């Protein structure tokens, strides 16, 4: 089965850099995705790592290491609007297109 | 439409009643997914459709839950004999291809069973 663990909460100040970790116990998967969700809003897709390494999209970067069963989302130049919950997700290695989501990390950015 | 539309946005129902939740996906998206999210948790997979057929319904918790997508566009999630434990936000998402490359989620239907 799949299990993805994230820290429940992270705090930081505007302009800082923050890393949100995702550790997993799974027999395999196709890649690691990240979603952002503001309170009361819909989850929105941020990034996808199909291969090990770093993917950069503007202020956000995502990293995957299959050998370490570990990934992270890096947010730079934090802004107040980045306060939200962040979820990692994987697609399990079977003939299905569903995603398994992590427990979620609530990021609070302070001025 | 430009996004995934879900109606109603909020639904309060009495225990034991039947409810229907509607999802209108992005035009042209062949894949449609239903998830359920409880407070403070990540979305939990229920079912997904590829076209009109349910490709994977392994996440439906029991036979009180059923979903259809008769014409390959709009989908309806149906819950019979609702229980208080069914209270959650029900999210619908659609995608043009594989899940890895990103779903577009709707804003969800908040279901409260009293």
Interface residues (C-beta under 8 A of the other chain):
Chain A: X30 X31 X33 X41 X42 X43 X44 X45 X48 X50 X87 X89 X91 X96 X97 X98 X99 X100 X101 X102 X103 X104
Chain B: X4 X31 X33 X40 X41 X42 X43 X44 X45 X48 X50 X55 X56 X58 X59 X91 X98 X99 X100 X101 X102 X103 X104 X105 X106 X107 X108
